[in-house]
Amino acid sequence: MQSAKELFQAKGYSAVTVSEIADHADISVKTLFTYFRSKEDLAFQDEIIFCDELIRSILARREEESLFDAFQQFLWKLIQSIDPEILIESLPGFHPWMDSPELEQRYLLLWEHYEVRLADALQLERKNHEFDPILRVISGQMISVIRILGSKAFKEYLKPIPIALRHRALEKWLLGSLEMVSGIQGYSKSIQ
């Protein structure tokens, strides 16, 4: 994964071959395909791991903690863990190589997969095997905050802000965004 990220960063996604990634990682192409189905999977592996962390964090909430509170805690821990000097490069979601037209469709599907996986995890937590559209709305609202946070447009929004003030601008945006989706809090408490 690290070799693929380095090559994608240096050359762009389209210019990198699977063979180059394997050579850079000092493994065979066959070994690479043992762990990853495609070059696309390598490009999106960080996002899959991030989604897993989000779901684990929400499911590990304390009994008295709502979904909203757990989500808010996850986001605060995330932004507090980022070095202000490399804030823009460290936000989850959008990497420069994802500008590739080859990845556009997969990038859009990524967010839908996040919503579905989170809604499914919440349904299983409730031991409910039937589709609950409210849980899908709740997961969609949470994922929309992460989607914007990781978007190219949001990173462009932060660039003109002086480095010393970026973290504060991010916190202010996050507070406003969480206020907008805080309506899920009432429902979240009722489903625990």
GICOR-V294960 format. One record per residue. N is the residue number from 0. RES is the residue in one letter. PSI is psi in degrees with one decimal (NA if undefined). Layout:
n=N res=RES psi=PSI
n=N res=RES psi=PSI
//
This chain:
n=0 res=M psi=-44.1
n=1 res=Q psi=-41.4
n=2 res=S psi=-43.4
n=3 res=A psi=-45.3
n=4 res=K psi=-43.4
n=5 res=E psi=-43.8
n=6 res=L psi=-42.3
n=7 res=F psi=-42.2
n=8 res=Q psi=-42.4
n=9 res=A psi=-39.9
n=10 res=K psi=-15.0
n=11 res=G psi=149.1
n=12 res=Y psi=-48.1
n=13 res=S psi=-30.1
n=14 res=A psi=-6.5
n=15 res=V psi=134.9
n=16 res=T psi=159.7
n=17 res=V psi=-38.3
n=18 res=S psi=-41.7
n=19 res=E psi=-40.7
n=20 res=I psi=-46.6
n=21 res=A psi=-44.4
n=22 res=D psi=-45.2
n=23 res=H psi=-35.2
n=24 res=A psi=-4.5
n=25 res=D psi=45.6
n=26 res=I psi=169.3
n=27 res=S psi=159.5
n=28 res=V psi=-38.6
n=29 res=K psi=-42.2
n=30 res=T psi=-42.2
n=31 res=L psi=-45.2
n=32 res=F psi=-10.9
n=33 res=T psi=-33.4
n=34 res=Y psi=-25.9
n=35 res=F psi=134.7
n=36 res=R psi=-26.8
n=37 res=S psi=169.7
n=38 res=K psi=-36.4
n=39 res=E psi=-41.8
n=40 res=D psi=-37.0
n=41 res=L psi=-39.9
n=42 res=A psi=-28.1
n=43 res=F psi=5.4
n=44 res=Q psi=-39.2
n=45 res=D psi=-39.0
n=46 res=E psi=-34.1
n=47 res=I psi=-43.4
n=48 res=I psi=-41.2
n=49 res=F psi=-43.5
n=50 res=C psi=-42.0
n=51 res=D psi=-43.4
n=52 res=E psi=-41.5
n=53 res=L psi=-49.1
n=54 res=I psi=-45.1
n=55 res=R psi=-42.2
n=56 res=S psi=-43.2
n=57 res=I psi=-40.3
n=58 res=L psi=-22.4
n=59 res=A psi=10.6
n=60 res=R psi=155.6
n=61 res=R psi=157.2
n=62 res=E psi=-37.9
n=63 res=E psi=-3.3
n=64 res=E psi=133.6
n=65 res=S psi=167.3
n=66 res=L psi=-44.4
n=67 res=F psi=-46.0
n=68 res=D psi=-42.3
n=69 res=A psi=-40.8
n=70 res=F psi=-44.5
n=71 res=Q psi=-44.1
n=72 res=Q psi=-42.4
n=73 res=F psi=-47.2
n=74 res=L psi=-41.1
n=75 res=W psi=-43.2
n=76 res=K psi=-40.3
n=77 res=L psi=-53.5
n=78 res=I psi=-28.7
n=79 res=Q psi=-22.6
n=80 res=S psi=-8.7
n=81 res=I psi=129.5
n=82 res=D psi=122.6
n=83 res=P psi=-28.2
n=84 res=E psi=-28.9
n=85 res=I psi=31.2
n=86 res=L psi=-51.8
n=87 res=I psi=-43.1
n=88 res=E psi=-20.6
n=89 res=S psi=-8.7
n=90 res=L psi=142.3
n=91 res=P psi=157.9
n=92 res=G psi=-69.6
n=93 res=F psi=122.9
n=94 res=H psi=150.4
n=95 res=P psi=-35.1
n=96 res=W psi=-13.4
n=97 res=M psi=-2.8
n=98 res=D psi=-13.8
n=99 res=S psi=130.3
n=100 res=P psi=-28.2
n=101 res=E psi=-26.4
n=102 res=L psi=-5.5
n=103 res=E psi=-48.9
n=104 res=Q psi=-43.3
n=105 res=R psi=-37.9
n=106 res=Y psi=-42.2
n=107 res=L psi=-38.7
n=108 res=L psi=-27.3
n=109 res=L psi=-45.6
n=110 res=W psi=-36.8
n=111 res=E psi=-39.7
n=112 res=H psi=-39.9
n=113 res=Y psi=-48.9
n=114 res=E psi=-48.2
n=115 res=V psi=-46.3
n=116 res=R psi=-42.1
n=117 res=L psi=-45.1
n=118 res=A psi=-42.4
n=119 res=D psi=-42.6
n=120 res=A psi=-39.8
n=121 res=L psi=-37.2
n=122 res=Q psi=-43.5
n=123 res=L psi=-36.2
n=124 res=E psi=-36.5
n=125 res=R psi=-2.0
n=126 res=K psi=34.7
n=127 res=N psi=118.2
n=128 res=H psi=-0.9
n=129 res=E psi=148.2
n=130 res=F psi=128.4
n=131 res=D psi=104.3
n=132 res=P psi=-25.7
n=133 res=I psi=-41.0
n=134 res=L psi=-32.9
n=135 res=R psi=-37.9
n=136 res=V psi=-44.7
n=137 res=I psi=-47.9
n=138 res=S psi=-36.4
n=139 res=G psi=-40.0
n=140 res=Q psi=-42.1
n=141 res=M psi=-45.4
n=142 res=I psi=-30.7
n=143 res=S psi=-35.6
n=144 res=V psi=-45.4
n=145 res=I psi=-38.8
n=146 res=R psi=-44.2
n=147 res=I psi=-42.3
n=148 res=L psi=-38.9
n=149 res=G psi=3.2
n=150 res=S psi=154.8
n=151 res=K psi=-40.8
n=152 res=A psi=-41.0
n=153 res=F psi=-38.8
n=154 res=K psi=-37.0
n=155 res=E psi=-36.9
n=156 res=Y psi=-39.1
n=157 res=L psi=-27.3
n=158 res=K psi=-46.2
n=159 res=P psi=-11.7
n=160 res=I psi=131.0
n=161 res=P psi=142.8
n=162 res=I psi=-41.7
n=163 res=A psi=-21.4
n=164 res=L psi=-5.8
n=165 res=R psi=-44.2
n=166 res=H psi=-41.4
n=167 res=R psi=-40.3
n=168 res=A psi=-40.1
n=169 res=L psi=-44.6
n=170 res=E psi=-42.6
n=171 res=K psi=-44.0
n=172 res=W psi=-43.0
n=173 res=L psi=-42.2
n=174 res=L psi=-45.0
n=175 res=G psi=-41.1
n=176 res=S psi=-42.8
n=177 res=L psi=-34.7
n=178 res=E psi=-38.0
n=179 res=M psi=-35.6
n=180 res=V psi=6.3
n=181 res=S psi=-13.3
n=182 res=G psi=-22.3
n=183 res=I psi=-15.3
n=184 res=Q psi=-43.3
n=185 res=G psi=-46.3
n=186 res=Y psi=-39.8
n=187 res=S psi=-41.7
n=188 res=K psi=-33.1
n=189 res=S psi=-14.9
n=190 res=I psi=1.9
n=191 res=Q psi=NA
//
